[in-house]
Amino acid sequence: MATPERYYVPAASIWPIVGAVALFLIAAGAGATVGGLFGGNGPWLLLAGSVLILIMLTGWFRDVIRESMQGLYSAQMDRSFRQGMSWFIFSEVMFFGAFFGALFYARFIAVPWLGGASNNAMTAAVLWPDFVAQWPLTLTPGGIETTAMPAMGLPLLNTLILLTSSVTLHIAHTAIEKNQRERLKGFLLVTVLLGALFMFFQGEEYVHAYQEMNLRLDSGVYGNTFYLLTGFHGLHVTLGTIMLLVVWLRVMRGHFSPEHHFGFQASAWYWHFVDVVWLCLFVFVYIL
């Protein structure tokens, strides 16, 4: 009779509830900051949520790394991790799919209707007779005027940065499978630095948009969709960079092997997903 495969069941953890509280504070803080609620304390709620999410990531990463290095995980556990990461990325696809759906609805349905398309001729004639149904909607029916963000400049530069980071990460992935440790360390560090560079340039883009283009979160539906899509993507790049940084620190301490490196592989999956989302963003938000 074959010996049943051992399956490690971890002890109860506080980190899921800590993460849930952190995400609630971030959402409430961001909403309060934009809407001016809670007596102007929105930024403090946002800061508290951000600090708490970093504490959660540190603690949860620490526990999982410790369990992995103690050899507690079996082959079945590894398969469970792969399935869990796959479903997580699928949920992220659905998350961004909702925002892209909102963009397409506004662009191809709502804006033409406001301009009198279909059976909505009276909308344009009575409510907003001077409204121009075009995209990007740089002049809203409420009279807010802004400037569309061009694809050239920082957006194109960030696209090149993320595409390059996918290449360097793939080289690092190949290196770990061949046990080329020095090559792995170098190209993984380059990937982390490229992720940080992307976030820096996105911050520069936001400063330019707010100060010189009057492109703000409250600049009508174009400003809404622009910042929601690029902002949430920026948060994902931040998380992906943190994950890759943790993986690089583990590599520097001698963790992972050609046979066992799912922590690296999961971070690589996530990073490539983030890159694909950015390519869609660059095409549908900046170019078209």
N, C-alpha and C positions, 0 to 999 in steps of 0.2 A: 504494500500500500504506500503510495507516494506521500511524502511529508507535506502537509499544507504550507503554503507560503506565508511567511510572517508579514503582518500588516500593522504598522505603527499607528496608534491612535493618540494624537497629542492631547495634553491636558487642556482644560478649559482656559480660554484666553480673554483678557480684557480688551485686546486691541481692536476687535471689530466694533465694539460699542464706542470706544474712544474715537475711532475713525468716523463713525456715524455722527457723533456729537460735533466733531471738527468740521465735517462737511455741512452740517446744519448751520454752524456759526459762520462759515464762509458764505453760504447762500444768503443767510439773513443779513450779514454784514455788507455784502455786495449790494443787495437790494436796498438796504437802508442808506447806504452811501449814495447811490444813484437817486433815490427818492427823497433824501433828506429827512428820513424818519428817525425815531428813537432819540430825539433831541441832539442830532448831530453826532451820535456815538457809533454810527455805522462803521467808520474806519477802525475803531477799537475792536468791534466784534470781528471784523475781517482779519485783523492782526491776530486776535486770539485764536481764531479758527486755523489760520496758517501755521502758527506756532504749535498748536495741538496736533495738526496733521504731520508736522515734522517729527514730533515726539512719537506719534504712532508709528510712522515709518521706521524710525530708529529702533524702537522696541520690537516691532514685528520682524524686521529684517534680522535683528540680533538673535531672536528666538529660533527662526527658521535656519539661519546659518549654523547656530550651535547644534541643532538637531541633525542637520546634514553632516557636519563634521564628526559627530559622534557615531555615524553609521547607522542611524535609526531607520532610515528610509529603505524600503524594499523596491523591487522592480514594479510591483503593483502600485506602490505609492508614487513612483515616477510617472506611471501611466496616468494616475489620477491628477497629478500636477499638470501634465500635458493637456488633458481634457479640460481642466479648470481654466488654464490660460487660454485655450482655444475659445471656450465659451465667453470668457471675459472680453477678448478681442471682438468676438461677434457682437456682444452687447455694445461695445464702443462703435462698431459699424452702424448699428441701429441708432445710437445717440447722435452721431453726425448726420445720419440719414434724415433725421427729423429736422435738423437745422438747414440742410440742403433743400429739403422739401419746402420749408418756409420761404427760402430764397426763391425757389422756382415758382411758388404760388404768388408771391408778391410781384415777381418780374413778369410772369406770363399770364396771370389772371387778374390780380387786384389792380395793378397799374393800368392795364388796358381798359378795365371796366371804369375806372375813374375818368379815363379820357373819352368815354362814351361808346366803347366797343359793345358788341352784342346788342342787347335790348336796354342799354344804360345811357341812351343819348341825353336824357334829361339830367343825368348826373353832372356831365360836363357843362351843359348849357345853363343850369340853374345854380348849382353849388359852386363850381370852380370854372368859370368860363375861360379863364386864361391858362388853365392847367395844360401842360404838355406831357403826354403819356410817353415817356422815354425812359430808358434805363442806361446808366445809373440815374436815379431820381434825385438830381441835384437841386431842384426847386420843388418843395413839397406843397400840397394844397394849402397848408397853413402859413406859407410864406417863408419858411426856413430855407435859406440858400447855402449851399456848400459846394465843395469841389470834389470830384471823383479821384480816388487814389490811382495813379497810373501804374501800369505793370512794370515799367522800366525803373531803374534805380534800386532802392532797397528791396522791394519784393523780388525782383529778378536775382539780386545778389543772394538773398536768403534761400531762394530756390536752388541755386548752384551750391550753396553751403550744405543744404540737406541732402542733395543728390550725392555730393562728395562724401558726406558722412555715411551714407549707405554703402558706398564702395569701400571705405576704410573699415567699416564694421564687418563687411563680408570677408575682407582680407584677414581681419582678426579672428573671425569664426573659422576660417580655413586653417589659420595658424594653431588654434587650440586643438583642432582635430588631428593635426600633425605633430603636436607637442612642441611647437616652436615658441617657447616661452618669451624670448626677447622680442620677437616679431609681434606676438600677441600683445605684450605690454605697450609697445610703441603705437600700434595702429588703434588699439582701444583707447589710449589716452588722446590721440588725435580726434577720435570720434566724440569724446566727451568735450573737448575744447571747441569743436565745431558746433555742438549743441549749445554751449554757453555763448558762442559768438552769434548764433541765430537769435537767441533771446535778447542779447544786447542790441542787435540791429532792429528787432521788432519794437523794443522800447524806444529807439530813436525814431522809428516810423510813427509811433503813436504820438510822440512829442511834436513831431512835424505836422501831423494831421490836426492835432488840437490847436496848436499855436498859429499855424500859417494857412491851413486849408479850411478851417471852421468845420472840419469833419469830426463830429462828436457822437457820443452814444445817443444823444437826443436829437440828432439831425435827421429825423424822419426814418422811414423804413430802410433806406440805404445805409444810414449810420448804424441802425439797429443790427441789421444782418451782417454788416462788415465787422463790427466789433464782437458780436456773438460768435461768429465762425472763426475769425482769426484769434480772438481772445481765448476761447476754449481750446483751440489748437495749441496756442502758446502754453497753456497750462499742461497740456499733454507732453509737449516738448520738455517742459521743466521737470515733470515727473520722470520722463524717459531718460533725461540727462542724469538725474539723481540715481536712477537704477543702474545706469552704465557706470557711474562713478563708484557706486558700491561694489559692482562687479570688478572694476579695475583695482580697487583697494584689496579685494579678495585675491585677485590674481597676483598682486604684489606680495601677498602673504603666503603664496604657494598653493592656494586653493584651486580646485578643478583639475580634471584630467581629461585625456581624449575620450575616455569611456563615460565619465560622469561630469557633465557640465550643463545641466538643465537650467541652472540659475542664469548662466550666460545666454543660453539659447532663448529662454523666455524673454529676457531683456531685448535680445536681437529681434525677436518676432514683433515685440511692441514698437521698437524703433522703426522698423520697416513699415509697419502699419501707419505710424505717424507721418512718415515720408510720403506714402501714397495719398493720405488725406490732404497733405499740403499741395501735392500736384493738382488734385481736384480743386482745391481752394484757389490756387494760382490761375487756373483756367477759367473757372466760373465766377470768381469774385473780382479778379484783377483784369483779365483779358476780355472776356465776352461781355 
